[in-house]
Amino acid sequence: QEPRHIEIQVLGDSHGNVIYLNERECSIQRRHQKVIEEAPSPFISDATRRAMGEQAVQLAKAVKYQSAGTVEFVVGKDQDFYFLEMNTRLQVEHPVTECITGLDLVELMIRVAAGEALPLAQADVKRDGWAIECRINAEDPFRNFLPSTGRLVRFQPPEETMFQADTMRKLGVRVDTGVYEGGEIPMFYDSMIAKLIVHGTDRNDAIHKMRAALNGFVIRGISSNIPFQAALLAHPRFVSGDFNTGFIAENYAQGFAAEDVPHDDPLFLVALAAYMNRRYRARASGISGQLAGHEVKVGEQFVVIVAGHEGQTTHHAVSVTDFQDKSGSSAVLVGGKSYQISSAATLGQIRVQGQCNGAGFTAQVERGTAKNPLALRIAHNGTQIDAMVLSPLGARLHQLMPYKAPPDLSKFLLSPMPGLLVDVAVQPGQTVQAGEKLAVIEAMKMENILFAAQDGVVGKVVATRGESLAVDDVIIEFQ
């Protein structure tokens, strides 16, 4: 009942020595694929840890195992555990073990392969602090985690303070990746493009560091699962350590939506939009060649218009005072709350770091969106808003603008992702019912089945089997 997936890292040499390097908690999974891993586990006791470790060592000795390996267990709610399998390789999540033990597992594997004896005994294995790893995947969590491929227009990981093969640096941020800005994410491989690892003094410190690191991870050109990771880290059950392998299925059974990432202070996003707009206006007001007596004057009263669904908007009256150009400091008042914000971030860069009411923050700010070149897109702690900052008069005039509804595309089956069309299950003239299989697209080692959203009659099959599709390419047209 309430199963957890917990694994033990073992290390053996050719001299008969085998040790275990504590455990990793891998219960946060989606479709049996790990999403977040941490070490140690927030669940098991020292006695259970020792019992699992000793049994893992016995297994490795029984087969005379030489190298790094992982013995995986299913652990019940009463801490009874059962052998699942052994992976005779280095795991994706091995960095969290390196963080808490201070050992370089890759180096130890190479030394063991060269015939050397292990340089430490079981009593020498440490457990220092808490480490968490988030798998950063090229997928769109808001579209049922469909694979996302294309060019990495921006790829700027958070600042690293820990590195591979350098076990002396601790209590920081590490990024393991093989992709780069300007590179292409193709449809032929697994969706994981990076591993984000943090090491904290305890679990709460590690969660805090991971949330800040996710805030500063800039990825553009493709979608990523960073908003979903932010939601998981903020979930009360995850924070308390009360979860099992069914956590994601139980809490996100209907999929993942923007509403699943509630911000603890949504007005901060509004205040940050007003603050950044004030900085942009300050730069614009300093342009040379202005006519004397008619210079650009920047006021203190603004209205932040936050875009919603289907043309709905929310208006926030905001005042921005005490602006200091050199220090980048302003006092922002919105909704009866005051925010003293300062930042040395260069205008135009996406990642913005600064102070708000004395506490540090990392957010992402962009000018212009695909639908509105005047909007500011603000993202923080997994929550994102698109907002325009206007004068009070401009805001009143904006309310008079009619809403232009998007075109009705219900008579088309569009490709939700780039991929290879491997099957079309219908013919022209065929009657289909809602939920019936229409086509199959293959991308990133996964087949994605497309179903009919409503009853209808197939008018025309536009795409052919074996064709490479881009996002929103028409596959089927209905009558």
C-alpha positions as CSV (number, residue, x, y, z in Angstrom):
1,Q,0.0,0.0,0.0
2,E,1.1,3.6,-0.8
3,P,4.3,2.3,-2.6
4,R,7.5,4.3,-2.8
5,H,10.3,3.7,-5.3
6,I,13.5,3.9,-3.3
7,E,16.9,2.7,-4.6
8,I,20.3,2.0,-3.1
9,Q,23.5,3.0,-4.8
10,V,26.2,0.2,-4.5
11,L,29.8,0.2,-5.5
12,G,32.0,-3.0,-5.8
13,D,35.5,-3.7,-6.8
14,S,37.5,-6.8,-8.0
15,H,38.9,-7.4,-4.5
16,G,35.6,-8.5,-3.0
17,N,34.7,-5.1,-1.4
18,V,31.2,-3.8,-1.8
19,I,29.7,-0.8,-0.1
20,Y,26.4,1.1,-0.3
21,L,26.2,4.9,-0.7
22,N,22.8,5.5,1.0
23,E,19.5,5.8,-0.9
24,R,17.7,7.9,-3.4
25,E,14.0,8.7,-3.3
26,C,12.5,8.3,-6.8
27,S,8.7,8.1,-6.1
28,I,7.8,11.3,-8.0
29,Q,7.1,9.6,-11.4
30,R,4.9,10.2,-14.4
31,R,4.0,7.1,-16.4
32,H,6.7,5.2,-14.6
33,Q,9.3,7.8,-15.6
34,K,11.1,9.6,-12.8
35,V,10.6,13.4,-12.6
36,I,12.2,14.4,-9.3
37,E,14.8,12.5,-7.4
38,E,16.3,13.3,-4.0
39,A,18.7,12.0,-1.5
40,P,18.2,11.0,1.2
41,S,14.6,9.8,1.4
42,P,12.3,11.9,3.6
43,F,10.4,8.7,4.5
44,I,12.6,5.8,5.7
45,S,14.3,5.4,9.1
46,D,18.0,4.8,9.8
47,A,17.1,1.2,10.6
48,T,15.3,0.7,7.3
49,R,18.1,2.5,5.4
50,R,20.7,0.1,7.0
51,A,18.6,-3.0,6.3
52,M,18.1,-2.0,2.6
53,G,21.7,-1.1,2.2
54,E,22.9,-4.4,3.7
55,Q,20.6,-6.5,1.5
56,A,21.8,-4.6,-1.6
57,V,25.4,-5.3,-0.6
58,Q,24.6,-9.0,-0.2
59,L,23.0,-9.1,-3.6
60,A,26.1,-7.4,-5.2
61,K,28.5,-9.8,-3.4
62,A,26.5,-12.8,-4.5
63,V,27.1,-12.0,-8.2
64,K,30.6,-10.7,-7.5
65,Y,29.5,-7.3,-8.8
66,Q,32.3,-4.8,-9.9
67,S,31.4,-1.2,-10.6
68,A,28.7,1.2,-9.6
69,G,25.1,-0.2,-9.6
70,T,21.7,0.5,-8.3
71,V,19.4,-1.9,-6.4
72,E,15.8,-0.7,-6.7
73,F,13.1,-1.5,-4.1
74,V,9.4,-0.9,-3.6
75,V,8.8,0.3,-0.1
76,G,5.4,0.1,1.6
77,K,3.8,2.6,4.0
78,D,5.1,0.5,6.9
79,Q,8.6,0.6,5.5
80,D,8.5,-3.0,4.4
81,F,10.6,-3.3,1.3
82,Y,10.8,-5.7,-1.7
83,F,13.4,-6.1,-4.4
84,L,12.4,-4.7,-7.8
85,E,15.5,-4.9,-10.0
86,M,19.2,-4.0,-10.3
87,N,20.5,-1.6,-12.8
88,T,24.1,-2.5,-13.7
89,R,25.1,1.0,-14.7
90,L,25.3,4.6,-13.6
91,Q,21.8,6.1,-13.1
92,V,20.6,9.4,-14.4
93,E,20.0,10.6,-10.8
94,H,23.5,9.7,-9.6
95,P,24.5,13.4,-8.9
96,V,22.3,13.6,-5.8
97,T,24.3,10.7,-4.3
98,E,27.5,12.5,-5.2
99,C,26.3,15.7,-3.5
100,I,25.5,14.1,-0.1
101,T,28.5,11.7,0.0
102,G,31.1,14.0,-1.6
103,L,32.2,11.1,-3.9
104,D,32.8,11.2,-7.6
105,L,31.0,8.0,-8.8
106,V,32.4,8.2,-12.3
107,E,36.0,8.4,-11.1
108,L,35.4,5.5,-8.7
109,M,33.9,3.4,-11.6
110,I,37.0,4.1,-13.7
111,R,39.3,3.2,-10.8
112,V,37.5,0.0,-10.1
113,A,37.6,-0.9,-13.8
114,A,41.3,-0.4,-13.7
115,G,41.6,-3.0,-10.9
116,E,42.0,-0.7,-8.0
117,A,40.5,-1.4,-4.6
118,L,37.8,0.9,-3.2
119,P,39.5,3.7,-1.3
120,L,36.9,3.7,1.5
121,A,35.0,1.4,3.7
122,Q,31.3,1.4,4.7
123,A,32.0,3.4,7.8
124,D,33.6,6.1,5.8
125,V,30.4,6.9,3.8
126,K,29.0,10.2,4.7
127,R,25.5,11.7,4.5
128,D,25.9,15.5,4.3
129,G,22.9,17.7,3.7
130,W,20.1,17.1,1.1
131,A,20.1,17.0,-2.7
132,I,17.3,17.2,-5.2
133,E,17.4,16.7,-9.0
134,C,14.8,17.8,-11.5
135,R,14.8,16.3,-15.0
136,I,14.3,19.1,-17.5
137,N,12.4,17.7,-20.4
138,A,11.5,19.1,-23.8
139,E,7.7,18.7,-23.5
140,D,4.7,20.9,-23.0
141,P,3.0,20.2,-19.7
142,F,0.0,22.3,-20.7
143,R,-0.7,20.1,-23.7
144,N,-0.7,16.8,-21.9
145,F,3.2,16.7,-21.9
146,L,3.4,16.4,-25.7
147,P,7.0,16.3,-27.0
148,S,8.4,19.7,-28.0
149,T,11.1,19.9,-30.7
150,G,12.8,22.7,-32.6
151,R,15.6,25.2,-32.2
152,L,16.8,26.3,-28.7
153,V,16.5,30.1,-29.4
154,R,17.5,30.7,-25.7
155,F,19.2,28.2,-23.4
156,Q,20.6,29.9,-20.3
157,P,20.8,27.6,-17.2
158,P,21.0,29.2,-13.8
159,E,24.4,30.1,-12.5
160,E,26.4,27.0,-11.5
161,T,28.3,26.8,-8.2
162,M,28.9,23.0,-8.3
163,F,30.3,21.0,-11.1
164,Q,30.9,17.4,-12.3
165,A,34.1,15.8,-11.1
166,D,34.5,18.6,-8.4
167,T,33.3,17.1,-5.2
168,M,34.8,19.9,-3.1
169,R,32.1,22.4,-4.0
170,K,28.9,21.8,-2.1
171,L,25.6,23.5,-1.1
172,G,25.0,25.0,-4.5
173,V,23.5,24.5,-8.0
174,R,24.7,22.1,-10.7
175,V,23.5,21.6,-14.3
176,D,24.3,18.5,-16.4
177,T,23.4,19.0,-20.0
178,G,24.5,18.2,-23.6
179,V,22.5,20.9,-25.4
180,Y,23.3,24.5,-26.2
181,E,21.8,27.7,-27.3
182,G,21.1,27.7,-31.0
183,G,21.1,23.9,-31.1
184,E,18.3,21.7,-32.4
185,I,16.1,19.4,-30.3
186,P,15.2,16.6,-32.8
187,M,12.2,14.2,-32.6
188,F,14.4,11.1,-32.6
189,Y,15.6,11.0,-29.0
190,D,14.5,11.0,-25.4
191,S,12.9,14.3,-24.2
192,M,15.3,15.0,-21.4
193,I,17.6,17.9,-22.2
194,A,19.2,18.7,-18.8
195,K,19.4,17.7,-15.2
196,L,19.2,20.5,-12.6
197,I,20.7,19.5,-9.2
198,V,20.8,21.5,-6.0
199,H,22.4,20.7,-2.6
200,G,21.1,22.2,0.6
201,T,21.8,22.0,4.3
202,D,18.4,20.3,4.8
203,R,15.4,19.4,2.7
204,N,13.6,22.8,3.0
205,D,16.8,24.6,2.0
206,A,17.2,22.3,-1.0
207,I,13.6,22.9,-2.1
208,H,14.1,26.7,-1.8
209,K,17.3,26.5,-3.9
210,M,15.6,24.4,-6.5
211,R,12.6,26.8,-6.8
212,A,15.0,29.7,-7.3
213,A,17.1,27.7,-9.8
214,L,14.0,26.8,-11.8
215,N,13.0,30.5,-11.8
216,G,16.4,31.3,-13.4
217,F,16.4,28.6,-16.1
218,V,15.7,30.3,-19.4
219,I,14.5,28.1,-22.2
220,R,13.0,29.5,-25.4
221,G,12.1,28.1,-28.8
222,I,10.7,24.9,-27.3
223,S,8.4,24.2,-24.4
224,S,9.8,22.6,-21.2
225,N,8.4,21.0,-18.1
226,I,9.8,23.7,-15.8
227,P,6.3,25.0,-14.8
228,F,5.3,21.5,-13.8
229,Q,8.4,21.0,-11.8
230,A,7.7,24.3,-10.0
231,A,4.1,23.1,-9.2
232,L,5.4,19.9,-7.8
233,L,8.0,21.6,-5.5
234,A,5.3,24.0,-4.2
235,H,2.7,21.2,-3.5
236,P,2.1,20.9,0.2
237,R,2.3,17.1,0.1
238,F,5.7,17.2,-1.6
239,V,7.0,19.8,0.9
240,S,5.9,17.6,3.8
241,G,7.3,14.4,2.2
242,D,3.9,12.8,2.1
243,F,3.9,11.2,-1.3
244,N,4.2,7.9,-3.2
245,T,4.5,6.7,-6.8
246,G,0.9,7.6,-7.5
247,F,1.3,11.2,-6.5
248,I,1.2,12.8,-10.0
249,A,-1.6,10.5,-11.1
250,E,-3.7,11.4,-8.0
251,N,-3.1,15.1,-8.0
252,Y,-3.1,15.8,-11.8
253,A,-5.5,13.1,-13.0
254,Q,-7.1,15.6,-15.5
255,G,-3.8,16.8,-16.8
256,F,-1.8,20.0,-15.9
257,A,-3.1,23.5,-16.2
258,A,-1.9,27.0,-15.4
259,E,-4.3,27.1,-12.5
260,D,-2.4,24.2,-10.9
261,V,0.5,26.6,-10.1
262,P,-1.0,29.1,-7.6
263,H,1.4,31.8,-6.7
264,D,1.7,32.7,-3.0
265,D,1.6,36.4,-3.8
266,P,0.1,37.0,-7.3
267,L,0.3,40.8,-6.9
268,F,4.1,40.5,-6.9
269,L,3.9,39.6,-10.6
270,V,1.8,42.7,-11.2
271,A,4.2,44.9,-9.2
272,L,7.2,43.5,-11.1
273,A,5.5,44.3,-14.4
274,A,5.0,47.9,-13.3
275,Y,8.5,48.2,-12.0
276,M,10.1,46.9,-15.2
277,N,7.9,49.2,-17.3
278,R,9.1,52.1,-15.2
279,R,12.7,51.2,-15.9
280,Y,11.9,51.0,-19.7
281,R,10.2,54.3,-19.6
282,A,13.2,55.9,-17.8
283,R,15.5,54.8,-20.6
284,A,13.1,56.1,-23.2
285,S,12.8,59.5,-21.5
286,G,16.6,59.9,-21.6
287,I,16.7,59.9,-25.4
288,S,18.8,62.7,-26.9
289,G,17.5,65.5,-29.1
290,Q,14.3,66.2,-27.3
291,L,12.7,69.6,-27.8
292,A,13.3,71.8,-24.8
293,G,10.1,72.2,-22.7
294,H,8.5,69.1,-24.4
295,E,10.7,66.3,-22.9
296,V,9.2,62.9,-22.2
297,K,7.8,62.9,-18.7
298,V,7.1,59.7,-16.9
299,G,4.3,59.7,-14.4
300,E,3.8,57.7,-11.3
301,Q,0.3,56.3,-11.8
302,F,-0.2,53.3,-14.1
303,V,-2.7,50.6,-14.8
304,V,-1.5,47.0,-15.2
305,I,-3.8,45.0,-17.5
306,V,-3.4,41.3,-17.1
307,A,-4.7,39.2,-20.0
308,G,-7.1,36.3,-19.3
309,H,-9.0,33.7,-21.3
310,E,-11.1,34.7,-24.3
311,G,-10.3,38.4,-24.2
312,Q,-11.0,38.8,-20.5
313,T,-8.7,41.2,-18.6
314,T,-8.0,42.3,-15.0
315,H,-7.1,45.9,-14.3
316,H,-4.8,46.8,-11.4
317,A,-4.2,50.5,-10.4
318,V,-0.5,50.8,-9.6
319,S,1.7,53.7,-8.4
320,V,5.4,53.6,-8.9
321,T,7.3,56.2,-6.8
322,D,10.8,56.9,-5.4
323,F,12.4,55.7,-8.7
324,Q,16.2,55.7,-8.5
325,D,17.7,55.3,-11.9
326,K,21.3,54.4,-10.9
327,S,20.3,51.8,-8.2
328,G,17.3,50.6,-10.1
329,S,15.0,50.9,-7.1
330,S,11.3,51.8,-6.9
331,A,8.4,51.7,-4.5
332,V,5.4,50.0,-6.0
333,L,1.9,50.1,-4.5
334,V,-0.8,47.8,-5.8
335,G,-3.9,46.4,-4.2
336,G,-3.0,48.0,-0.9
337,K,0.3,46.2,-0.7
338,S,3.7,47.9,-1.0
339,Y,6.7,46.4,-2.8
340,Q,10.2,47.9,-2.6
341,I,11.9,46.4,-5.6
342,S,15.5,46.9,-6.8
343,S,17.4,45.1,-9.5
344,A,20.7,45.6,-11.4
345,A,19.4,43.5,-14.3
346,T,20.2,44.9,-17.8
347,L,17.1,45.9,-19.7
348,G,16.5,43.3,-22.4
349,Q,17.8,40.3,-20.6
350,I,15.2,37.6,-19.7
351,R,16.5,36.6,-16.3
352,V,15.9,39.3,-13.7
353,Q,17.4,39.0,-10.2
354,G,16.9,41.5,-7.4
355,Q,15.4,42.3,-4.1
356,C,11.8,42.7,-3.1
357,N,11.1,44.0,0.5
358,G,14.5,42.8,1.5
359,A,14.2,39.3,0.1
360,G,16.0,38.0,-3.0
361,F,14.1,36.9,-6.0
362,T,14.7,35.5,-9.5
363,A,12.1,36.0,-12.2
364,Q,11.9,36.1,-16.0
365,V,10.7,39.1,-17.9
366,E,10.2,39.5,-21.7
367,R,8.9,42.4,-23.8
368,G,6.4,41.4,-26.4
369,T,4.5,38.1,-27.0
370,A,3.4,36.4,-30.1
371,K,-0.1,37.9,-29.7
372,N,0.8,41.3,-28.3
373,P,4.0,43.1,-29.0
374,L,3.2,45.6,-26.2
375,A,2.8,43.1,-23.4
376,L,5.3,42.2,-20.7
377,R,5.5,38.4,-19.9
378,I,6.4,37.9,-16.3
379,A,7.2,34.4,-14.9
380,H,8.0,33.5,-11.3
381,N,7.6,30.3,-9.3
382,G,5.9,28.5,-12.2
383,T,3.2,31.2,-12.6
384,Q,3.2,33.3,-15.8
385,I,1.2,36.4,-16.7
386,D,1.0,38.6,-19.8
387,A,0.4,42.2,-18.9
388,M,0.3,45.6,-20.4
389,V,1.3,48.7,-18.4
390,L,-0.6,51.7,-19.5
391,S,-1.5,55.2,-18.3
392,P,-4.9,55.5,-16.7
393,L,-6.2,57.2,-19.9
394,G,-4.7,54.4,-22.1
395,A,-6.3,51.8,-19.9
396,R,-9.8,53.4,-20.2
397,L,-9.4,53.5,-24.0
398,H,-8.2,49.9,-24.0
399,Q,-11.5,48.8,-22.5
400,L,-13.3,50.1,-25.6
401,M,-11.3,47.9,-27.9
402,P,-13.3,44.9,-29.3
403,Y,-12.1,41.4,-28.7
404,K,-11.1,39.5,-31.9
405,A,-12.0,35.9,-31.4
406,P,-9.6,33.3,-32.9
407,P,-10.8,31.3,-35.9
408,D,-12.8,28.2,-35.5
409,L,-10.6,25.2,-36.2
410,S,-13.0,22.5,-34.9
411,K,-13.3,21.1,-38.5
412,F,-9.6,20.3,-38.7
413,L,-7.4,17.7,-36.9
414,L,-4.1,19.6,-36.4
415,S,-0.7,18.1,-35.5
416,P,-0.1,19.1,-31.8
417,M,3.6,18.6,-32.2
418,P,6.4,18.1,-34.7
419,G,6.7,14.4,-35.5
420,L,6.4,11.6,-37.9
421,L,2.9,10.6,-39.0
422,V,3.0,6.8,-38.7
423,D,-0.7,6.0,-39.1
424,V,-4.0,7.5,-40.3
425,A,-6.8,5.3,-39.1
426,V,-9.7,6.9,-41.1
427,Q,-10.8,7.3,-44.7
428,P,-12.6,10.1,-46.5
429,G,-16.4,9.8,-46.0
430,Q,-16.0,7.8,-42.8
431,T,-18.2,8.6,-39.9
432,V,-16.3,9.0,-36.6
433,Q,-17.4,9.3,-33.0
434,A,-15.9,11.3,-30.2
435,G,-13.0,9.4,-28.7
436,E,-12.3,7.4,-31.8
437,K,-8.7,6.9,-32.9
438,L,-7.8,9.2,-35.9
439,A,-4.0,9.2,-36.3
440,V,-0.7,8.3,-34.6
441,I,2.3,10.6,-34.5
442,E,5.7,9.4,-33.4
443,A,8.1,11.8,-31.6
444,M,10.9,11.4,-29.0
445,K,10.6,7.6,-28.9
446,M,6.9,7.8,-28.1
447,E,3.8,7.2,-30.1
448,N,1.1,9.8,-29.5
449,I,-2.5,8.8,-30.5
450,L,-4.8,11.5,-31.7
451,F,-8.5,11.0,-31.0
452,A,-11.7,12.7,-32.3
453,A,-12.9,15.5,-30.1
454,Q,-16.4,15.2,-31.4
455,D,-18.7,13.2,-33.7
456,G,-18.3,14.0,-37.4
457,V,-17.6,12.9,-41.0
458,V,-14.1,12.8,-42.5
459,G,-14.1,15.1,-45.5
460,K,-10.4,14.9,-46.6
461,V,-7.2,13.3,-45.4
462,V,-4.6,16.0,-46.0
463,A,-1.4,14.4,-44.7
464,T,0.0,11.0,-45.8
465,R,1.5,8.3,-43.7
466,G,5.3,8.7,-43.3
467,E,5.1,12.5,-43.6
468,S,7.0,14.7,-41.2
469,L,4.7,17.2,-39.6
470,A,5.2,20.6,-38.0
471,V,3.0,22.0,-35.2
472,D,-0.5,22.8,-36.4
473,D,-0.1,21.1,-39.8
474,V,-3.5,19.9,-41.0
475,I,-3.9,16.1,-40.9
476,I,-7.6,15.6,-41.5
477,E,-10.4,18.0,-42.6
478,F,-14.0,17.2,-41.5
479,Q,-17.2,18.0,-43.4
